[in-house]
Amino acid sequence: MEFHPFSIIILISLAVAVTDATVPPDVYWQKLLPNTAMPKALQHLLPKDDVGYGGSKHVWWWHYPYPPPYRPRHEPFIYSYAASQDQLRDDPNVALFFMEKDLQPSKKMNLHLTKTTSEAKFLPRHVAETIPFSSNELSDILNRFSVEPGSAAALEMKKTVEECEAPAMEGEDKCCATSLERMVDYTTSKLGNNVKVLSTEVSKEESPQQEFIISPEVTEIVGDKRVVCHGQNYPYAVFHCHASHTTKAYLVPMTGADGTKVRAAAVCHTDTSKWNPGHLAFKVLKVKPGTVPICHFLPEDHIVWTSK
């Protein structure tokens, strides 16, 4: 059989596309980001080895049944939301907000650094892309994961999908990444391939709310662009990522009263003028939108990307 050169090019392109679609997420990361270490917060969410690539004989949710332990959540990191009275009283994320001037050595902060999601694993992209992710198809989604309509888990899934479908705030760009590969593609499209990736790391598995003291080695991460990705509650790992030019990133070492060592990732927003005036941060810090930079520590399962 004789092949035309153009046909050969098409065949090669298809082979490359299939290969990229079915490589494991950690291999895809290494391919696009060979000089960037994957943070532990993402390593812990990688699919199990027995999830198939390019023709799995297993279905993913046989291995990871949903719902995992349900964790009700508020949305302190979606800035179009206003805080409720319950959130002001009960949400542990209240203490994560602070002002940039507070990033000083020996400063004491009362914090509860936790994971905010159920730690569901990533799906390989070629699997995630076969599953609906739309509020119009919510019934189908719930059925696929055997989640009872109207249950707490169903309401949480609905909330995640609707938040992902909501338009970005003025001055921001957003994406909901339903796979690690999609997260990598989105962030590299905004920052390029020369990036640094940070997350909060805590030395103890379970760290109670306590007083932390900031160590002297506070470091501002240099770079003019940022993407911050917040983990969502869903049957598989989904991250709500938003890109902005009006943020700074810091790495903040701290020590807790019980000896817990923390290397916290913190983000400071230099323009909050478009935020909801009733947002949690304004209530906690008693300031108005657009007046001062507002900062927050990232929970353990959230990620900040910055250009080097």
C-alpha positions as CSV (number, residue, x, y, z in Angstrom):
1,M,0.0,0.0,0.0
2,E,1.3,3.5,-0.9
3,F,1.0,6.3,1.6
4,H,0.8,9.9,0.6
5,P,3.2,12.1,2.7
6,F,0.2,14.1,3.9
7,S,-1.5,11.0,5.1
8,I,1.6,9.9,7.0
9,I,1.6,13.3,8.8
10,I,-2.1,12.9,9.8
11,L,-1.4,9.4,11.1
12,I,1.6,10.6,13.1
13,S,-0.5,13.5,14.5
14,L,-3.3,11.2,15.5
15,A,-0.8,8.8,17.2
16,V,0.7,11.7,19.2
17,A,-2.8,13.0,20.2
18,V,-3.8,9.5,21.4
19,T,-0.6,9.1,23.3
20,D,-1.0,12.5,25.0
21,A,-4.6,11.7,25.9
22,T,-3.8,8.4,27.6
23,V,-0.5,9.0,29.4
24,P,-0.8,9.0,33.3
25,P,-1.2,12.5,34.7
26,D,2.2,12.5,36.5
27,V,3.9,11.7,33.2
28,Y,1.9,14.5,31.4
29,W,3.1,16.9,34.2
30,Q,6.7,15.8,33.7
31,K,6.4,16.3,29.9
32,L,5.1,19.9,30.1
33,L,6.8,20.9,33.4
34,P,10.1,19.1,33.5
35,N,11.7,21.7,35.8
36,T,8.8,22.0,38.2
37,A,8.3,19.7,41.2
38,M,4.7,18.6,41.8
39,P,3.5,19.7,45.3
40,K,2.5,17.0,47.8
41,A,-1.1,18.3,47.7
42,L,-1.4,17.2,44.1
43,Q,0.7,14.0,44.4
44,H,-1.8,12.7,47.0
45,L,-4.6,13.1,44.5
46,L,-3.0,11.1,41.6
47,P,-5.1,8.2,40.4
48,K,-4.3,4.7,41.5
49,D,-2.0,2.6,39.4
50,D,-4.7,0.2,38.4
51,V,-6.8,2.9,36.7
52,G,-6.4,2.0,33.0
53,Y,-4.9,4.2,30.3
54,G,-6.0,3.7,26.7
55,G,-8.5,0.9,27.3
56,S,-9.1,0.3,31.0
57,K,-10.8,-2.9,32.0
58,H,-11.9,-1.1,35.2
59,V,-14.3,1.7,35.7
60,W,-12.9,4.5,38.0
61,W,-15.7,4.7,40.5
62,W,-15.5,1.0,41.2
63,H,-12.3,1.9,42.9
64,Y,-13.4,5.3,44.5
65,P,-17.0,5.0,45.5
66,Y,-18.8,8.3,46.2
67,P,-19.8,10.0,48.3
68,P,-16.6,10.2,50.4
69,P,-16.9,11.7,53.9
70,Y,-19.0,14.8,53.4
71,R,-17.5,18.1,54.5
72,P,-20.0,21.0,54.3
73,R,-18.2,24.1,53.0
74,H,-18.6,27.8,52.5
75,E,-16.9,29.6,49.7
76,P,-14.5,32.1,51.1
77,F,-12.4,32.0,48.0
78,I,-15.1,32.9,45.5
79,Y,-15.1,36.6,45.9
80,S,-18.6,37.3,44.4
81,Y,-20.2,35.7,47.5
82,A,-21.4,37.5,50.6
83,A,-20.8,36.0,54.0
84,S,-23.6,34.5,56.0
85,Q,-23.9,34.9,59.8
86,D,-23.3,31.1,60.1
87,Q,-20.1,31.4,58.1
88,L,-18.9,34.3,60.3
89,R,-19.6,32.2,63.4
90,D,-18.6,28.7,62.3
91,D,-16.3,28.7,59.3
92,P,-12.7,27.9,60.2
93,N,-11.6,29.8,57.1
94,V,-12.5,33.0,58.9
95,A,-9.0,33.1,60.5
96,L,-7.2,32.6,57.2
97,F,-7.8,36.2,56.1
98,F,-5.4,38.9,57.2
99,M,-3.8,42.1,56.0
100,E,-0.5,42.3,54.2
101,K,1.0,44.4,56.9
102,D,0.6,41.5,59.3
103,L,3.2,39.3,57.5
104,Q,5.8,40.1,60.0
105,P,8.3,37.8,61.9
106,S,7.0,37.0,65.4
107,K,3.4,37.9,64.5
108,K,1.0,35.6,66.3
109,M,-2.1,34.2,64.4
110,N,-4.8,31.8,65.7
111,L,-5.3,29.4,62.8
112,H,-6.8,26.1,61.9
113,L,-5.0,24.8,58.8
114,T,-7.0,22.0,57.2
115,K,-8.0,20.3,54.0
116,T,-11.3,21.7,52.7
117,T,-12.3,18.8,50.4
118,S,-12.9,15.1,50.7
119,E,-9.6,14.4,48.9
120,A,-11.2,12.5,46.0
121,K,-8.6,11.5,43.4
122,F,-8.0,12.9,40.0
123,L,-9.5,11.1,37.0
124,P,-7.3,10.6,34.0
125,R,-8.4,13.3,31.5
126,H,-9.5,10.7,28.9
127,V,-12.0,9.4,31.5
128,A,-13.0,12.8,33.0
129,E,-13.9,14.1,29.5
130,T,-16.5,11.3,29.0
131,I,-18.5,12.3,32.1
132,P,-21.0,15.2,31.9
133,F,-20.1,18.3,33.9
134,S,-23.1,20.6,33.5
135,S,-26.0,21.7,35.6
136,N,-28.3,20.7,32.7
137,E,-27.1,17.1,33.1
138,L,-27.1,17.0,36.9
139,S,-29.5,14.1,37.1
140,D,-27.3,12.0,34.8
141,I,-24.2,12.9,36.9
142,L,-25.9,11.9,40.2
143,N,-27.1,8.7,38.7
144,R,-23.6,7.8,37.5
145,F,-22.2,8.1,41.0
146,S,-25.3,6.6,42.8
147,V,-25.9,9.9,44.7
148,E,-29.4,10.4,46.0
149,P,-31.0,13.5,44.6
150,G,-31.7,16.1,47.3
151,S,-29.0,14.6,49.6
152,A,-26.2,16.7,51.1
153,A,-23.7,15.3,48.7
154,A,-26.1,16.0,45.7
155,L,-26.5,19.6,46.8
156,E,-22.7,19.9,47.1
157,M,-22.2,18.6,43.6
158,K,-24.8,20.9,42.2
159,K,-23.1,23.9,44.0
160,T,-19.7,23.0,42.5
161,V,-21.0,22.7,39.0
162,E,-23.0,25.9,39.2
163,E,-20.0,27.8,40.6
164,C,-17.9,26.5,37.7
165,E,-20.5,27.7,35.2
166,A,-20.8,31.2,36.7
167,P,-19.0,34.0,34.8
168,A,-15.6,35.2,36.0
169,M,-15.4,38.5,37.9
170,E,-14.2,41.5,36.0
171,G,-10.4,41.5,35.7
172,E,-10.1,37.7,36.2
173,D,-10.1,34.6,34.1
174,K,-11.3,31.3,35.4
175,C,-11.4,27.6,34.6
176,C,-12.7,24.5,36.4
177,A,-10.1,21.8,35.9
178,T,-11.7,18.3,36.0
179,S,-8.3,16.6,35.6
180,L,-4.7,17.4,36.5
181,E,-3.9,17.5,32.8
182,R,-6.6,20.2,32.3
183,M,-5.1,22.2,35.2
184,V,-1.6,22.0,33.7
185,D,-2.9,23.1,30.3
186,Y,-4.8,26.1,31.8
187,T,-2.0,27.4,33.9
188,T,0.6,27.0,31.3
189,S,-1.6,28.9,28.8
190,K,-1.6,31.8,31.3
191,L,1.9,31.6,32.7
192,G,4.0,29.6,30.3
193,N,6.0,26.5,31.2
194,N,8.5,28.2,33.5
195,V,6.5,28.1,36.7
196,K,6.7,27.6,40.4
197,V,3.9,25.7,42.2
198,L,3.2,26.1,45.9
199,S,0.9,24.7,48.5
200,T,0.6,24.8,52.3
201,E,2.4,21.9,54.0
202,V,1.8,21.0,57.6
203,S,4.2,18.7,59.5
204,K,1.4,16.9,61.4
205,E,-1.5,15.0,59.8
206,E,-4.1,16.5,62.2
207,S,-3.3,19.9,63.5
208,P,-5.9,21.5,65.8
209,Q,-6.7,25.2,65.9
210,Q,-3.9,26.9,67.7
211,E,-1.7,29.9,67.9
212,F,1.1,30.1,65.3
213,I,4.1,32.4,65.3
214,I,5.5,33.6,61.9
215,S,9.2,32.8,61.5
216,P,11.6,35.3,60.0
217,E,12.0,33.6,56.6
218,V,8.9,35.1,55.0
219,T,9.5,35.0,51.2
220,E,7.6,36.9,48.5
221,I,7.5,34.7,45.4
222,V,8.7,36.9,42.5
223,G,6.6,36.8,39.3
224,D,4.1,39.1,37.6
225,K,1.3,36.5,37.0
226,R,-0.6,34.1,39.3
227,V,-3.1,31.3,39.0
228,V,-4.7,30.1,42.2
229,C,-6.6,26.8,42.2
230,H,-9.1,25.9,44.9
231,G,-10.1,22.3,45.5
232,Q,-13.8,21.6,45.3
233,N,-16.0,18.8,46.8
234,Y,-16.9,16.4,44.1
235,P,-16.8,12.6,43.4
236,Y,-13.4,13.2,41.7
237,A,-10.9,16.0,42.0
238,V,-12.0,19.3,40.6
239,F,-10.2,22.5,41.0
240,H,-11.6,26.0,40.5
241,C,-8.7,28.0,39.1
242,H,-8.6,31.8,38.5
243,A,-5.9,33.9,37.0
244,S,-5.2,37.5,38.0
245,H,-2.5,40.1,37.6
246,T,-3.5,41.8,40.9
247,T,-2.1,39.2,43.4
248,K,1.1,38.6,45.2
249,A,2.3,35.2,46.6
250,Y,4.2,34.5,49.8
251,L,5.7,31.5,51.4
252,V,5.3,31.8,55.2
253,P,7.0,29.5,57.7
254,M,5.3,29.2,61.1
255,T,5.5,27.2,64.3
256,G,2.4,26.2,66.3
257,A,2.0,26.2,70.0
258,D,2.2,22.3,70.0
259,G,5.3,22.4,67.8
260,T,3.6,21.9,64.5
261,K,5.8,23.2,61.6
262,V,4.0,24.8,58.7
263,R,5.2,26.2,55.4
264,A,2.1,28.1,54.4
265,A,1.3,29.5,50.9
266,A,-0.4,32.9,51.1
267,V,-1.9,35.1,48.5
268,C,-2.5,38.8,48.7
269,H,-5.1,40.5,46.5
270,T,-4.0,44.1,45.7
271,D,-7.3,45.1,44.1
272,T,-10.5,44.0,45.8
273,S,-12.8,46.7,44.3
274,K,-14.8,44.2,42.4
275,W,-15.5,41.8,45.3
276,N,-18.9,41.5,46.9
277,P,-19.0,44.2,49.6
278,G,-20.4,41.6,52.0
279,H,-17.6,39.1,51.4
280,L,-16.2,37.3,54.5
281,A,-12.8,39.1,54.3
282,F,-14.4,42.6,54.7
283,K,-16.5,41.4,57.6
284,V,-13.5,39.8,59.4
285,L,-11.0,42.6,58.8
286,K,-13.5,45.5,59.0
287,V,-12.3,47.2,55.8
288,K,-14.1,48.2,52.6
289,P,-13.6,46.9,49.0
290,G,-10.6,48.4,47.2
291,T,-9.0,50.1,50.2
292,V,-6.2,47.8,51.3
293,P,-4.6,44.5,50.0
294,I,-6.3,41.5,51.5
295,C,-4.4,38.3,52.1
296,H,-5.3,34.7,53.0
297,F,-3.5,31.5,53.7
298,L,-4.3,28.6,51.4
299,P,-5.8,25.4,52.9
300,E,-3.6,22.4,52.4
301,D,-5.4,21.2,49.3
302,H,-5.3,24.5,47.4
303,I,-2.5,25.5,44.9
304,V,-0.9,28.7,43.8
305,W,1.0,28.9,40.5
306,T,3.3,31.7,39.7
307,S,5.6,32.5,36.7
308,K,9.3,32.4,37.5
